[in-house]
C-alpha cells in the first residue's frame, strides 16, 4: 500500500475524533461570538461618552484587553475566579476570556465606523428636526454599518482561530484533540494539516458570508 493510501486510511480512522474536537471548537466560537458582539456594543456608549469617568473607564478596559495576551487573560479567569468562590467550567472560562478581549477590539471597530461618518450627516438630520438618538438610528447607523462589516468579519475570523487557545485549560477542542492523536500516532505533519483545513474551511465560510452581506447591503443603500 502506497503512502497516499495509507494516509487516507489513517485520516479516515481519526476523522471521528477530529470531528468531535471540531464540534467543541464550533461550540466555543458560537458562544463567544454573540457575547463579544453584544459586549462590544455595550462598550460603545461609554467610548463615545463625553463623561470623563465613563470614557476613561472604557478606554482603560479597551487598552488593557487589547494589550495583554489572550492566553494570559484566559489563565487569569480560569485560576482567578475560584479565588473569589466562583467555579465555572473550563468551557465557560474559555468563552468568557475570548469574548472579553474581542469585545474590546469590536468596540473600537464600532467607534471608528461611527466617527468616520461625516459630520454633515448629523447636521442634515438635525436640520430636518431629528433628535440625536433618531439621527443616530436612521442616518448615522446605516452609513456606519456598511463600513463596519468588513472589519467585523476580520475580527470574528481572528476570534475563531483564537478558540485554539482554550486547549491550554484542558478543553478538548480541535487543536488539543489533534495533539492527542499526534502523541499516539506520531503523525504530526498530517494531523496539523488536517486541523488547518478545518480552520480554513470555517473561516472561509465566515468571510464569504460577510462579503455577501456587505455586497447586498451596499446594493440597498
N, CA, C and O of each residue as an XYZ file, in Angstrom:
884
protein
N       0.853     -1.200      0.000
C       0.000      0.000      0.000
C       0.884      1.244      0.000
O       1.777      1.361      0.839
N       0.652      2.176     -0.927
C       1.499      3.353     -1.011
C       1.139      4.364      0.081
O       0.166      4.196      0.817
N       1.964      5.429      0.160
C       1.796      6.411      1.239
C       0.436      7.088      1.192
O      -0.204      7.265      2.228
N      -0.016      7.471     -0.010
C      -1.292      8.179     -0.127
C      -2.440      7.327      0.387
O      -3.327      7.823      1.082
N      -2.424      6.054      0.047
C      -3.488      5.166      0.507
C      -3.431      4.986      2.024
O      -4.461      4.994      2.698
N      -2.211      4.823      2.555
C      -2.048      4.681      3.999
C      -2.529      5.937      4.722
O      -3.187      5.860      5.760
N      -2.188      7.100      4.150
C      -2.592      8.357      4.761
C      -4.110      8.495      4.763
O      -4.696      8.924      5.756
N      -4.745      8.132      3.655
C      -6.204      8.220      3.571
C      -6.866      7.322      4.602
O      -7.823      7.728      5.261
N      -6.360      6.102      4.744
C      -6.911      5.164      5.732
C      -6.717      5.711      7.149
O      -7.624      5.648      7.979
N      -5.529      6.245      7.409
C      -5.238      6.794      8.742
C      -6.153      7.967      9.079
O      -6.741      8.009     10.160
N      -6.274      8.919      8.153
C      -7.082     10.106      8.416
C      -8.562      9.767      8.558
O      -9.262     10.351      9.385
N      -9.029      8.830      7.755
C     -10.423      8.395      7.891
C     -10.664      7.754      9.253
O     -11.737      7.896      9.838
N      -9.653      7.049      9.746
C      -9.775      6.440     11.067
C      -9.810      7.473     12.185
O     -10.461      7.266     13.209
N      -9.103      8.597     11.985
C      -9.050      9.644     13.007
C     -10.156     10.688     12.829
O     -10.344     11.549     13.688
N     -10.882     10.610     11.717
C     -11.887     11.635     11.423
C     -12.944     11.789     12.509
O     -13.285     12.923     12.843
N     -13.483     10.709     13.082
C     -14.482     10.904     14.145
C     -13.957     11.720     15.330
O     -14.675     12.553     15.885
N     -12.693     11.472     15.714
C     -12.111     12.229     16.819
C     -11.936     13.703     16.439
O     -12.229     14.595     17.235
N     -11.459     13.947     15.222
C     -11.270     15.321     14.766
C     -12.606     16.051     14.658
O     -12.701     17.230     14.998
N     -13.619     15.362     14.193
C     -14.949     15.986     14.091
C     -15.509     16.308     15.468
O     -16.165     17.333     15.650
N     -15.250     15.434     16.441
C     -15.704     15.708     17.807
C     -15.005     16.945     18.369
O     -15.636     17.788     19.007
N     -13.708     17.046     18.130
C     -12.978     18.235     18.571
C     -13.428     19.475     17.844
O     -13.523     20.551     18.433
N     -13.706     19.328     16.558
C     -14.183     20.455     15.757
C     -15.544     20.938     16.247
O     -15.820     22.137     16.237
N     -16.390     20.012     16.673
C     -17.694     20.394     17.219
C     -17.534     21.250     18.481
O     -18.286     22.199     18.697
N     -16.540     20.899     19.311
C     -16.279     21.707     20.510
C     -15.765     23.087     20.117
O     -16.161     24.092     20.707
N     -14.881     23.137     19.120
C     -14.382     24.418     18.620
C     -15.530     25.303     18.144
O     -15.586     26.487     18.476
N     -16.442     24.726     17.368
C     -17.592     25.482     16.893
C     -18.478     25.927     18.052
O     -19.045     27.020     18.020
N     -18.597     25.081     19.074
C     -19.385     25.454     20.245
C     -18.803     26.638     20.982
O     -19.533     27.541     21.391
N     -17.480     26.639     21.155
C     -16.814     27.776     21.800
C     -17.014     29.044     20.981
O     -17.347     30.096     21.527
N     -16.810     28.943     19.674
C     -16.975     30.105     18.804
C     -18.417     30.599     18.801
O     -18.666     31.803     18.853
N     -19.367     29.664     18.739
C     -20.785     30.039     18.695
C     -21.226     30.738     19.974
O     -22.110     31.594     19.944
N     -20.611     30.377     21.095
C     -20.944     31.043     22.357
C     -20.213     32.376     22.502
O     -20.771     33.339     23.027
N     -18.957     32.430     22.034
C     -18.145     33.633     22.232
C     -18.514     34.758     21.274
O     -18.452     35.929     21.649
N     -18.899     34.423     20.042
C     -19.175     35.465     19.041
C     -20.311     36.390     19.466
O     -20.099     37.602     19.520
N     -21.508     35.880     19.771
C     -22.578     36.813     20.161
C     -22.264     37.572     21.440
O     -22.637     38.737     21.583
N     -21.580     36.916     22.371
C     -21.213     37.598     23.614
C     -20.250     38.743     23.338
O     -20.401     39.829     23.898
N     -19.272     38.514     22.491
C     -18.312     39.570     22.147
C     -18.991     40.712     21.407
O     -18.706     41.880     21.669
N     -19.895     40.378     20.480
C     -20.597     41.411     19.710
C     -21.429     42.292     20.633
O     -21.403     43.517     20.512
N     -22.163     41.680     21.550
C     -23.023     42.442     22.468
C     -22.192     43.266     23.445
O     -22.504     44.432     23.687
N     -21.141     42.679     24.010
C     -20.288     43.422     24.938
C     -19.614     44.598     24.238
O     -19.449     45.670     24.819
N     -19.227     44.378     22.978
C     -18.646     45.481     22.213
C     -19.625     46.623     22.041
O     -19.245     47.791     22.129
N     -20.888     46.294     21.795
C     -21.917     47.331     21.661
C     -22.144     48.052     22.992
O     -22.355     49.265     23.015
N     -22.099     47.308     24.092
C     -22.265     47.932     25.412
C     -21.104     48.869     25.731
O     -21.281     49.871     26.425
N     -19.921     48.541     25.226
C     -18.758     49.403     25.449
C     -18.790     50.659     24.587
O     -18.119     51.649     24.880
N     -19.579     50.600     23.523
C     -19.590     51.707     22.572
C     -20.077     53.002     23.198
O     -19.489     54.060     22.980
N     -21.151     52.923     23.975
C     -21.720     54.144     24.582
C     -20.711     54.871     25.471
O     -20.515     56.073     25.292
N     -20.059     54.188     26.425
C     -19.048     54.902     27.208
C     -17.839     55.363     26.402
O     -17.222     56.372     26.746
N     -17.484     54.634     25.323
C     -16.359     55.057     24.492
C     -16.674     56.339     23.728
O     -15.771     57.099     23.379
N     -17.967     56.578     23.468
C     -18.375     57.797     22.782
C     -18.873     58.870     23.742
O     -19.237     59.970     23.327
N     -18.883     58.535     25.035
C     -19.434     59.452     26.028
C     -18.543     60.686     26.220
O     -17.328     60.642     26.027
N     -19.191     61.774     26.603
C     -18.448     62.983     26.955
C     -18.155     63.047     28.449
O     -17.496     63.972     28.924
N     -18.648     62.060     29.178
C     -18.375     61.968     30.614
C     -16.963     61.423     30.814
O     -16.672     60.307     30.383
N     -16.086     62.180     31.454
C     -14.682     61.738     31.592
C     -14.538     60.405     32.319
O     -13.673     59.599     31.977
N     -15.391     60.170     33.328
C     -15.287     58.930     34.093
C     -15.653     57.728     33.229
O     -14.929     56.733     33.204
N     -16.783     57.823     32.518
C     -17.204     56.726     31.649
C     -16.200     56.503     30.530
O     -15.828     55.368     30.233
N     -15.769     57.589     29.917
C     -14.822     57.488     28.818
C     -13.499     56.896     29.290
O     -12.932     56.026     28.630
N     -13.010     57.369     30.433
C     -11.737     56.877     30.962
C     -11.788     55.407     31.348
O     -10.841     54.658     31.111
N     -12.906     55.004     31.947
C     -13.059     53.595     32.338
C     -13.094     52.686     31.122
O     -12.418     51.659     31.082
N     -13.892     53.074     30.127
C     -13.988     52.264     28.906
C     -12.652     52.229     28.171
O     -12.252     51.181     27.665
N     -11.959     53.366     28.107
C     -10.663     53.426     27.434
C      -9.652     52.522     28.135
O      -8.886     51.812     27.484
N      -9.657     52.555     29.487
C      -8.720     51.718     30.243
C      -8.999     50.236     29.996
O      -8.071     49.442     29.844
N     -10.273     49.871     29.957
C     -10.625     48.471     29.706
C     -10.161     48.035     28.320
O      -9.555     46.975     28.161
N     -10.450     48.855     27.334
C     -10.082     48.509     25.957
C      -8.567     48.352     25.826
O      -8.088     47.398     25.213
N      -7.822     49.285     26.398
C      -6.365     49.208     26.302
C      -5.813     47.997     27.044
O      -4.887     47.342     26.564
N      -6.381     47.695     28.217
C      -5.927     46.532     28.986
C      -6.164     45.238     28.217
O      -5.278     44.388     28.133
N      -7.360     45.093     27.658
C      -7.700     43.852     26.978
C      -6.969     43.705     25.647
O      -6.609     42.596     25.255
N      -6.751     44.811     24.957
C      -6.077     44.730     23.656
C      -4.581     44.519     23.787
O      -3.957     43.970     22.879
N      -3.993     44.941     24.894
C      -2.535     44.968     25.007
C      -1.966     43.916     25.944
O      -0.793     43.983     26.313
N      -2.782     42.947     26.332
C      -2.283     41.793     27.094
C      -2.690     40.522     26.351
O      -3.728     40.500     25.691
N      -1.887     39.468     26.451
C      -2.163     38.245     25.673
C      -3.476     37.575     26.085
O      -3.816     37.515     27.267
N      -4.189     37.084     25.102
C      -5.450     36.392     25.377
C      -5.226     35.160     26.241
O      -6.022     34.879     27.138
N      -4.159     34.426     25.983
C      -3.885     33.234     26.782
C      -3.733     33.591     28.260
O      -4.241     32.880     29.127
N      -3.038     34.686     28.543
C      -2.875     35.137     29.918
C      -4.227     35.490     30.531
O      -4.490     35.162     31.688
N      -5.079     36.152     29.765
C      -6.403     36.521     30.268
C      -7.238     35.281     30.584
O      -7.953     35.245     31.585
N      -7.142     34.266     29.722
C      -7.877     33.018     29.981
C      -7.364     32.359     31.254
O      -8.153     31.863     32.057
N      -6.052     32.352     31.443
C      -5.478     31.788     32.669
C      -5.957     32.546     33.909
O      -6.301     31.938     34.923
N      -5.975     33.870     33.818
C      -6.396     34.677     34.971
C      -7.851     34.393     35.340
O      -8.196     34.331     36.520
N      -8.688     34.223     34.341
C     -10.097     33.900     34.608
C     -10.209     32.498     35.197
O     -10.919     32.282     36.179
N      -9.506     31.554     34.591
C      -9.613     30.153     34.997
C      -9.080     29.927     36.418
O      -9.693     29.209     37.209
N      -7.942     30.541     36.733
C      -7.354     30.348     38.053
C      -7.789     31.405     39.060
O      -7.700     31.182     40.267
N      -8.263     32.563     38.572
C      -8.623     33.648     39.475
C     -10.025     33.550     40.037
O     -10.242     33.859     41.209
N     -10.989     33.122     39.221
C     -12.369     33.066     39.710
C     -12.549     32.137     40.913
O     -13.307     32.477     41.821
N     -11.880     30.973     40.957
C     -12.017     30.139     42.156
C     -11.544     30.828     43.433
O     -11.993     30.481     44.526
N     -10.649     31.792     43.306
C     -10.160     32.508     44.488
C     -11.238     33.365     45.126
O     -11.150     33.702     46.306
N     -12.259     33.721     44.347
C     -13.362     34.517     44.895
C     -14.637     33.678     45.012
O     -15.741     34.213     45.115
N     -14.463     32.363     44.993
C     -15.593     31.468     45.232
C     -16.429     31.119     44.027
O     -17.521     30.570     44.174
N     -15.945     31.425     42.836
C     -16.674     31.084     41.617
C     -15.961     29.940     40.909
O     -14.738     29.953     40.765
N     -16.739     28.944     40.464
C     -16.134     27.761     39.858
C     -16.814     27.426     38.527
O     -17.463     26.388     38.402
N     -16.663     28.302     37.543
C     -17.237     28.000     36.223
C     -16.477     26.872     35.545
O     -15.341     26.568     35.910
N     -17.104     26.261     34.563
C     -16.455     25.181     33.821
C     -15.330     25.729     32.957
O     -15.234     26.934     32.727
N     -14.483     24.827     32.486
C     -13.416     25.234     31.578
C     -13.996     25.889     30.324
O     -13.468     26.880     29.820
N     -15.086     25.317     29.836
C     -15.734     25.862     28.636
C     -16.168     27.307     28.878
O     -15.928     28.181     28.044
N     -16.800     27.550     30.009
C     -17.274     28.899     30.334
C     -16.111     29.875     30.472
O     -16.189     31.002     29.985
N     -15.042     29.456     31.126
C     -13.868     30.321     31.278
C     -13.274     30.677     29.919
O     -12.907     31.826     29.676
N     -13.185     29.693     29.044
C     -12.645     29.952     27.713
C     -13.499     30.921     26.930
O     -12.979     31.842     26.300
N     -14.814     30.723     26.961
C     -15.732     31.603     26.239
C     -15.655     33.021     26.788
O     -15.602     33.980     26.018
N     -15.647     33.163     28.099
C     -15.587     34.488     28.713
C     -14.290     35.202     28.331
O     -14.302     36.375     27.960
N     -13.170     34.479     28.427
C     -11.887     35.088     28.099
C     -11.833     35.580     26.660
O     -11.393     36.699     26.396
N     -12.280     34.744     25.734
C     -12.272     35.135     24.325
C     -13.207     36.313     24.079
O     -12.844     37.266     23.390
N     -14.416     36.243     24.646
C     -15.403     37.295     24.413
C     -14.953     38.634     24.991
O     -15.143     39.674     24.361
N     -14.362     38.620     26.175
C     -13.954     39.876     26.807
C     -12.887     40.592     25.996
O     -12.929     41.813     25.847
N     -11.927     39.831     25.469
C     -10.894     40.504     24.682
C     -11.430     40.990     23.342
O     -11.181     42.131     22.953
N     -12.147     40.153     22.647
C     -12.617     40.549     21.319
C     -13.687     41.631     21.386
O     -13.871     42.376     20.423
N     -14.392     41.726     22.502
C     -15.339     42.831     22.676
C     -14.614     44.167     22.650
O     -15.134     45.150     22.122
N     -13.412     44.206     23.218
C     -12.631     45.446     23.213
C     -12.256     45.847     21.785
O     -12.355     47.018     21.418
N     -11.830     44.880     20.992
C     -11.496     45.171     19.592
C     -12.738     45.601     18.812
O     -12.686     46.543     18.021
N     -13.850     44.908     19.039
C     -15.080     45.235     18.324
C     -15.589     46.616     18.698
O     -16.094     47.343     17.842
N     -15.463     46.986     19.972
C     -15.900     48.315     20.393
C     -15.141     49.399     19.636
O     -15.723     50.412     19.250
N     -13.856     49.191     19.425
C     -13.061     50.163     18.678
C     -13.437     50.175     17.192
O     -13.399     51.219     16.541
N     -13.797     49.011     16.674
C     -14.260     48.955     15.282
C     -15.563     49.741     15.135
O     -15.719     50.533     14.205
N     -16.497     49.514     16.064
C     -17.762     50.252     16.020
C     -17.513     51.750     16.121
O     -18.064     52.540     15.354
N     -16.674     52.126     17.080
C     -16.414     53.551     17.306
C     -15.792     54.191     16.073
O     -16.190     55.281     15.664
N     -14.823     53.516     15.489
C     -14.167     54.064     14.309
C     -15.137     54.249     13.156
O     -15.074     55.244     12.433
N     -16.037     53.282     12.988
C     -17.008     53.379     11.886
C     -17.956     54.553     12.094
O     -18.254     55.289     11.154
N     -18.427     54.726     13.318
C     -19.363     55.816     13.598
C     -18.677     57.174     13.455
O     -19.247     58.107     12.891
N     -17.454     57.278     13.967
C     -16.754     58.557     13.888
C     -16.292     58.883     12.473
O     -15.963     60.030     12.169
N     -16.269     57.868     11.605
C     -15.876     58.121     10.218
C     -17.010     58.708      9.380
O     -16.780     59.217      8.283
N     -18.238     58.634      9.905
C     -19.373     59.217      9.184
C     -19.258     60.735      9.236
O     -19.009     61.308     10.297
N     -19.433     61.362      8.128
C     -19.264     62.815      8.025
C     -20.170     63.571      8.991
O     -21.317     63.188      9.218
N     -19.640     64.639      9.550
C     -20.413     65.490     10.445
C     -21.627     66.081      9.725
O     -22.611     66.458     10.362
N     -21.552     66.158      8.421
C     -22.674     66.695      7.659
C     -23.921     65.829      7.789
O     -25.042     66.325      7.672
N     -23.726     64.538      8.029
C     -24.871     63.655      8.217
C     -25.625     64.010      9.494
O     -26.856     63.987      9.517
N     -24.884     64.341     10.563
C     -25.523     64.808     11.784
C     -26.265     66.118     11.534
O     -27.407     66.300     11.955
N     -25.592     67.009     10.848
C     -26.188     68.317     10.596
C     -27.442     68.209      9.738
O     -28.416     68.930      9.958
N     -27.415     67.303      8.757
C     -28.588     67.110      7.903
C     -29.759     66.557      8.701
O     -30.903     66.965      8.505
N     -29.464     65.623      9.607
C     -30.528     65.052     10.434
C     -31.128     66.092     11.370
O     -32.342     66.133     11.570
N     -30.280     66.923     11.934
C     -30.783     67.974     12.825
C     -31.592     69.002     12.055
O     -32.561     69.559     12.571
N     -31.189     69.250     10.816
C     -31.878     70.263     10.010
C     -33.327     69.876      9.723
O     -34.176     70.744      9.523
N     -33.607     68.569      9.701
C     -34.995     68.148      9.456
C     -35.712     67.788     10.753
O     -36.777     67.171     10.734
N     -35.120     68.176     11.873
C     -35.803     68.056     13.156
C     -35.585     66.767     13.912
O     -36.304     66.505     14.876
N     -34.626     65.952     13.521
C     -34.370     64.701     14.236
C     -33.634     64.970     15.546
O     -32.752     65.826     15.616
N     -34.016     64.222     16.585
C     -33.245     64.257     17.815
C     -31.971     63.419     17.623
O     -31.824     62.701     16.635
N     -31.063     63.532     18.588
C     -29.761     62.873     18.423
C     -29.911     61.359     18.266
O     -29.266     60.759     17.407
N     -30.767     60.736     19.099
C     -30.948     59.291     19.018
C     -31.592     58.897     17.694
O     -31.201     57.899     17.091
N     -32.566     59.663     17.241
C     -33.208     59.401     15.960
C     -32.210     59.550     14.815
O     -32.190     58.743     13.886
N     -31.387     60.588     14.893
C     -30.378     60.806     13.856
C     -29.389     59.643     13.805
O     -28.987     59.198     12.731
N     -29.007     59.163     14.985
C     -28.073     58.032     15.041
C     -28.691     56.785     14.429
O     -28.049     56.078     13.653
N     -29.937     56.523     14.782
C     -30.589     55.295     14.327
C     -30.883     55.313     12.831
O     -30.643     54.326     12.136
N     -31.402     56.430     12.338
C     -31.897     56.465     10.960
C     -30.880     57.002      9.946
O     -31.024     56.787      8.743
N     -29.864     57.694     10.435
C     -28.946     58.328      9.487
C     -27.503     57.863      9.664
O     -26.855     57.464      8.696
N     -27.008     57.913     10.877
C     -25.596     57.592     11.124
C     -25.356     56.083     11.053
O     -24.421     55.622     10.398
N     -26.217     55.323     11.739
C     -26.004     53.874     11.807
C     -25.995     53.198     10.438
O     -25.120     52.366     10.193
N     -26.926     53.513      9.533
C     -26.861     52.870      8.211
C     -25.571     53.169      7.450
O     -25.045     52.301      6.755
N     -25.065     54.387      7.580
C     -23.803     54.721      6.914
C     -22.619     54.002      7.571
O     -21.684     53.583      6.889
N     -22.669     53.866      8.892
C     -21.571     53.205      9.601
C     -21.563     51.703      9.350
O     -20.503     51.078      9.314
N     -22.767     51.120      9.174
C     -22.861     49.666      9.045
C     -22.110     49.154      7.830
O     -21.440     48.124      7.902
N     -22.215     49.861      6.721
C     -21.545     49.411      5.513
C     -20.022     49.436      5.681
O     -19.308     48.654      5.052
N     -19.534     50.343      6.536
C     -18.095     50.451      6.756
C     -17.582     49.428      7.767
O     -16.388     49.129      7.806
N     -18.489     48.896      8.584
C     -18.050     48.077      9.702
C     -18.107     46.579      9.406
O     -17.493     45.794     10.128
N     -18.829     46.164      8.363
C     -18.998     44.731      8.116
C     -17.676     44.027      7.826
O     -17.419     42.945      8.352
N     -16.834     44.643      6.987
C     -15.544     44.038      6.673
C     -14.646     43.871      7.890
O     -14.149     42.771      8.131
N     -14.421     44.931      8.666
C     -13.600     44.791      9.873
C     -14.179     43.812     10.891
O     -13.427     43.095     11.550
N     -15.509     43.771     11.028
C     -16.111     42.809     11.950
C     -15.822     41.390     11.487
O     -15.495     40.525     12.299
N     -15.940     41.147     10.185
C     -15.634     39.817      9.646
C     -14.201     39.422      9.977
O     -13.949     38.294     10.401
N     -13.268     40.338      9.788
C     -11.865     40.045     10.103
C     -11.690     39.700     11.573
O     -10.967     38.765     11.918
N     -12.362     40.466     12.443
C     -12.225     40.231     13.875
C     -12.827     38.893     14.281
O     -12.266     38.195     15.125
N     -13.948     38.532     13.701
C     -14.575     37.262     14.047
C     -13.760     36.084     13.522
O     -13.746     35.018     14.137
N     -13.088     36.266     12.404
C     -12.188     35.217     11.912
C     -11.034     35.009     12.889
O     -10.643     33.876     13.171
N     -10.495     36.110     13.402
C      -9.442     36.002     14.425
C      -9.980     35.300     15.666
O      -9.299     34.466     16.262
N     -11.213     35.643     16.052
C     -11.834     35.010     17.225
C     -11.925     33.498     17.034
O     -11.593     32.732     17.939
N     -12.368     33.076     15.869
C     -12.498     31.635     15.606
C     -11.144     30.944     15.745
O     -11.045     29.867     16.334
N     -10.111     31.567     15.202
C      -8.771     30.967     15.321
C      -8.292     30.967     16.770
O      -7.584     30.053     17.193
N      -8.677     31.988     17.527
C      -8.264     32.073     18.927
C      -8.905     31.009     19.811
O      -8.460     30.796     20.939
N      -9.946     30.337     19.314
C     -10.545     29.275     20.121
C      -9.541     28.158     20.414
O      -9.719     27.395     21.363
N      -8.494     28.066     19.604
C      -7.475     27.035     19.855
C      -6.791     27.238     21.200
O      -6.240     26.290     21.759
N      -6.816     28.465     21.729
C      -6.133     28.754     22.992
C      -6.818     28.124     24.196
O      -6.196     27.953     25.244
N      -8.099     27.775     24.054
C      -8.778     27.165     25.204
C      -8.245     25.766     25.478
O      -8.542     25.183     26.521
N      -7.467     25.226     24.560
C      -6.831     23.926     24.818
C      -5.890     24.023     26.014
O      -5.599     23.015     26.658
N      -5.414     25.226     26.314
C      -4.477     25.412     27.423
C      -5.111     25.131     28.772
O      -4.402     24.852     29.738
N      -6.441     25.200     28.859
C      -7.112     24.897     30.130
C      -7.866     23.566     30.037
O      -8.785     23.307     30.813
N      -7.467     22.734     29.085
C      -7.939     21.356     29.049
C      -9.202     21.095     28.260
O      -9.779     20.014     28.372
N      -9.652     22.061     27.459
C     -10.846     21.831     26.652
C     -10.442     21.042     25.407
O      -9.532     21.432     24.675
N     -11.126     19.943     25.186
C     -10.760     19.064     24.071
C     -11.358     19.573     22.760
O     -12.209     18.925     22.151
N     -10.894     20.738     22.347
C     -11.326     21.260     21.055
C     -10.433     20.670     19.962
O      -9.673     19.733     20.207
N     -10.531     21.216     18.782
C      -9.869     20.617     17.623
C      -8.362     20.502     17.795
O      -7.787     19.449     17.523
N      -7.715     21.579     18.245
C      -6.250     21.572     18.339
C      -5.756     20.577     19.373
O      -4.825     19.817     19.107
N      -6.369     20.573     20.550
C      -5.929     19.642     21.595
C      -6.233     18.198     21.184
O      -5.448     17.293     21.468
N      -7.354     17.987     20.524
C      -7.662     16.651     20.012
C      -6.573     16.190     19.042
O      -6.126     15.044     19.085
N      -6.157     17.108     18.167
C      -5.089     16.778     17.234
C      -3.791     16.459     17.942
O      -3.083     15.537     17.538
N      -3.460     17.199     18.991
C      -2.230     16.933     19.737
C      -2.251     15.551     20.373
O      -1.241     14.848     20.389
N      -3.410     15.169     20.897
C      -3.534     13.842     21.498
C      -3.330     12.755     20.448
O      -2.651     11.759     20.699
N      -3.921     12.951     19.273
C      -3.747     11.984     18.185
C      -2.276     11.888     17.786
O      -1.763     10.795     17.543
N      -1.601     13.038     17.718
C      -0.184     13.059     17.343
C       0.659     12.299     18.358
O       1.570     11.561     17.983
N       0.357     12.477     19.651
C       1.114     11.785     20.691
C       0.979     10.275     20.571
O       1.892      9.532     20.929
N      -0.152      9.830     20.072
C      -0.395      8.389     19.969
C       0.044      7.802     18.633
O       0.265      6.595     18.527
N       0.172      8.646     17.617
C       0.477      8.127     16.280
C       1.777      8.654     15.692
O       2.321      8.058     14.763
N       2.283      9.769     16.225
C       3.492     10.438     15.720
C       3.309     11.016     14.326
O       4.289     11.389     13.681
N       2.077     11.095     13.851
C       1.811     11.664     12.518
C       1.538     13.157     12.655
O       0.424     13.618     12.403
N       2.555     13.904     13.053
C       2.355     15.310     13.390
C       1.998     16.161     12.173
O       1.037     16.928     12.216
N       2.755     16.034     11.101
C       2.521     16.877      9.930
C       1.127     16.654      9.352
O       0.407     17.611      9.067
N       0.758     15.413      9.185
C      -0.526     15.086      8.574
C      -1.692     15.609      9.404
O      -2.653     16.151      8.857
N      -1.611     15.450     10.713
C      -2.707     15.891     11.584
C      -2.796     17.410     11.630
O      -3.890     17.972     11.605
N      -1.639     18.076     11.698
C      -1.671     19.543     11.721
C      -2.237     20.111     10.417
O      -2.941     21.120     10.433
N      -1.932     19.468      9.297
C      -2.516     19.900      8.019
C      -4.031     19.714      8.051
O      -4.776     20.584      7.600
N      -4.482     18.587      8.580
C      -5.920     18.336      8.678
C      -6.602     19.376      9.561
O      -7.681     19.865      9.229
N      -5.975     19.711     10.680
C      -6.526     20.737     11.574
C      -6.602     22.078     10.854
O      -7.606     22.784     10.938
N      -5.533     22.418     10.150
C      -5.510     23.683      9.413
C      -6.643     23.751      8.395
O      -7.242     24.809      8.202
N      -6.937     22.639      7.750
C      -8.012     22.615      6.749
C      -9.378     22.836      7.399
O     -10.250     23.479      6.814
N      -9.562     22.307      8.599
C     -10.816     22.551      9.318
C     -10.986     24.050      9.593
O     -12.049     24.618      9.342
N      -9.930     24.678     10.110
C      -9.994     26.118     10.401
C     -10.174     26.920      9.116
O     -10.954     27.871      9.074
N      -9.450     26.531      8.072
C      -9.533     27.253      6.808
C     -10.952     27.209      6.244
O     -11.472     28.224      5.780
N     -11.572     26.042      6.284
C     -12.940     25.923      5.771
C     -13.902     26.797      6.565
O     -14.773     27.447      5.986
N     -13.751     26.816      7.881
C     -14.660     27.596      8.726
C     -14.501     29.089      8.497
O     -15.485     29.802      8.298
N     -13.267     29.559      8.525
C     -13.041     30.998      8.371
C     -13.367     31.470      6.954
O     -13.795     32.608      6.760
N     -13.168     30.600      5.973
C     -13.530     30.966      4.603
C     -15.035     31.155      4.477
O     -15.491     32.092      3.822
N     -15.801     30.282      5.092
C     -17.258     30.403      5.065
C     -17.724     31.675      5.762
O     -18.619     32.365      5.274
N     -17.115     31.982      6.899
C     -17.479     33.210      7.622
C     -17.161     34.436      6.775
O     -17.992     35.336      6.646
N     -15.961     34.475      6.198
C     -15.583     35.601      5.352
C     -16.500     35.752      4.158
O     -16.882     36.867      3.803
N     -16.861     34.628      3.528
C     -17.749     34.679      2.366
C     -19.136     35.188      2.758
O     -19.747     35.961      2.019
N     -19.628     34.761      3.908
C     -20.948     35.210      4.365
C     -20.962     36.721      4.597
O     -21.926     37.395      4.235
N     -19.905     37.250      5.192
C     -19.852     38.692      5.436
C     -19.675     39.467      4.140
O     -20.244     40.548      3.986
N     -18.895     38.931      3.205
C     -18.748     39.616      1.920
C     -20.076     39.671      1.172
O     -20.394     40.672      0.530
N     -20.845     38.593      1.259
C     -22.164     38.571      0.636
C     -23.091     39.587      1.296
O     -23.814     40.316      0.615
N     -23.063     39.629      2.641
C     -23.899     40.593      3.360
C     -23.498     42.018      3.021
O     -24.352     42.885      2.835
N     -22.189     42.258      2.941
C     -21.701     43.592      2.609
C     -22.141     44.001      1.202
O     -22.547     45.141      0.976
N     -22.056     43.064      0.268
C     -22.452     43.354     -1.114
C     -23.948     43.655     -1.200
O     -24.354     44.599     -1.877
N     -24.756     42.863     -0.523
C     -26.203     43.063     -0.571
C     -26.606     44.360      0.117
O     -27.472     45.085     -0.371
N     -25.975     44.648      1.253
C     -26.324     45.881      1.968
C     -25.904     47.102      1.161
O     -26.623     48.100      1.115
N     -24.730     47.019      0.520
C     -24.266     48.136     -0.300
C     -25.212     48.373     -1.469
O     -25.417     49.515     -1.881
N     -25.792     47.297     -2.008
C     -26.715     47.449     -3.124
C     -28.021     48.090     -2.732
O     -28.698     48.696     -3.563
N     -28.385     47.958     -1.449
C     -29.642     48.565     -0.996
C     -29.475     50.007     -0.549
O     -30.445     50.764     -0.506
N     -28.260     50.387     -0.218
C     -28.043     51.732      0.332
C     -27.715     52.745     -0.763
O     -27.504     53.922     -0.473
